[in-house]
Amino acid sequence: MRLIIINILALLTPLLTLFDCSGGMRTLDRSSIEDEREITLYFDWHQLSERPTGMTVLFYPEDGGEPYKFVSNVVDSITVKLPHQNYEMLVFNQTVEEYRSLAFRNLTDFALAEMYIPDDGTRAFNSKTRLQPNSSATKSTTIPKTTRALIERAKFYIEPENRIYDMDVTVYVRGIQFMRSVEGSMDGLASGFKLNREALVDEQMTQILEGWDIQQPNSEGVGNIHINFGTLGIPYLTDSESGNSANVNLDLTFTLTNGEQVHFSFNVTKYIQVHEGGTGIYIDLYLGTNEEDNIPPLELSPSEGAFKVESWGEEKNHEIKL
């Protein structure tokens, strides 16, 4: 029995086993490879809020077939040996399974690979998931084959780019002291990202916005509500090739102290400001800072929240004996 085990191990020695994207196995038989090369990739993850604890790297051969997949807890560099040919390369931080708010599809096909926000299952594409800004970085590039006579080892330097933008929304409200709570949503946001083209998908989604911060009124009686969340972006702002004309709407429902609900809907496209920072793009939206974009003030009904004082009748003088 021992001899059989040794013979089996000997047969397995020339085989390099790599996991593919569907959870199966891709086996590279080195005994049949006429030429292979060593590739070293160096990575710079500075666009993320935190240094990743792992990464996934995929190499898609030019002759087709499933990609070679490497998962590593060392994120500064990786060295692999592959058959000597051209490759399309894709890298992202962490593994597919470690993402909680995002998902991946079609990773076995470089032309179709996407990162996307899962649908909540509602009729319209709504999502209550709050993405963490600066939490995902990806990069796709071509790794050309090199001539062994010119270079012994191919080295490439890769800077994955942040894909989850930081969006900050502030709405200034007069009469905020009459507000008990607020709920909102924003539509026109991208629902996915094409990993090979590094571009937003055409399908858009509505982000449900819960948990607003409330700032009480200043001396002029104006307070504000504020929320921060991550987004894949807005097509016309971040994808010049999409051809989509952005139409971003913000819906707000205020519940007043008397239980009454007041609903407002605003097209906020022209108020969105895009900035470039050290971690890529961040997006601001300020509404209610000027008279032209003031939202109607929150007011209680005239009969609510006020004391009604009636006359006590004709004035009379009464003598009080001590």
C-alpha positions, 0 to 999 in steps of 0.5 A, a space after each residue: 500500500 505504501 508503494 502505491 501511495 508513493 507512485 501516485 504522488 510521483 504522478 502528481 508532481 508535474 501538475 500545477 493545480 489552480 482554482 477557477 472562478 466557479 469553484 472547480 479546478 483548472 489543472 496545468 500539466 507542465 509536462 506538456 508545456 513547451 515554454 512558460 515564464 515567470 510573471 511578477 506583479 507589484 500592487 499599490 492599494 493606496 486608494 483604499 481606506 484600509 490596506 486589504 488583507 487579501 486579493 484575487 488575481 485572474 489571468 485570462 489566456 488569449 487562446 480562450 478557456 477558463 482563467 488561472 486564479 490566484 488568491 493571496 494574503 500577501 497583497 504587495 506582490 505575487 509571482 506566478 509561472 504560466 504558459 508563455 502567451 498573452 493574458 488579460 489580467 484582472 485583480 480585486 481586493 479580497 475574495 468573492 466570498 468576503 464581499 457582503 454588499 457586492 457580488 461578482 458574475 461571469 468571472 470565467 469570461 473576461 469580456 463579461 466580468 462584472 461587479 454589481 449590487 444585488 437586487 433586494 428582490 423588489 419589482 423596481 431595482 431598490 437596495 437598502 444595502 449601504 456600501 462602504 466608501 473606498 472599500 473595493 479596488 479593481 484593475 484590468 490590464 493586458 499582460 503581453 508575452 515577452 521574449 525570453 532572450 530579452 528578459 528573464 522575468 516579466 515585472 508589472 506594476 499595478 495600481 488598483 483603482 477605488 470603485 466605491 465612491 464616497 457620496 455625501 448628501 446634505 439638505 437644509 431645512 427650515 422648520 426642522 424643529 417640527 420634524 420627528 424623523 425622515 426617510 429618503 431614496 435616490 435613483 439614477 445610481 449605477 447598479 454595477 461595474 464592468 470589470 474589463 472595460 472599467 465602466 459602469 453598467 447601463 442598468 440603474 438603481 434606487 438607493 434607499 436612504 435610512 438613518 439620516 443625521 439631524 442638525 438642529 436649527 441655527 439662529 436663522 431657524 434653518 437646520 439640516 439633514 445629512 447622510 453619507 453612503 458609498 456608490 458605484 457612481 452616476 453614469 453620466 458623471 463617471 462613464 463618458 462612453 455610456 451615453 446616458 443622460 443622468 436624471 438623479 432624483 431625491 425623494 424625502 418623506 418627513 414625519 412631523 411631531 403631530 404624526 403628519 407626513 410631508 413628501 418632497 421629490 427633487 431632481 438634483 442632477 444639477 446640484 451634484 458636485 464631483 471632486 477628485 481626491 487622493 482616493 479617486 472620486 467623491 461626490 457632494 450634494 447640497 440642497 437648500 443653500 440658495 433661494 432657488 433650491 430651497 425646499 418648502 419649510 416644514 410647518 405644523 397645521 395651524 391648529 396643531 402645536 398652538 395654545 388657544 386662549 379665549 376671553 374670560 368675559 367682562 372685566 369685574 372688580 372684587 373686594 377681597 377682605 384680609 
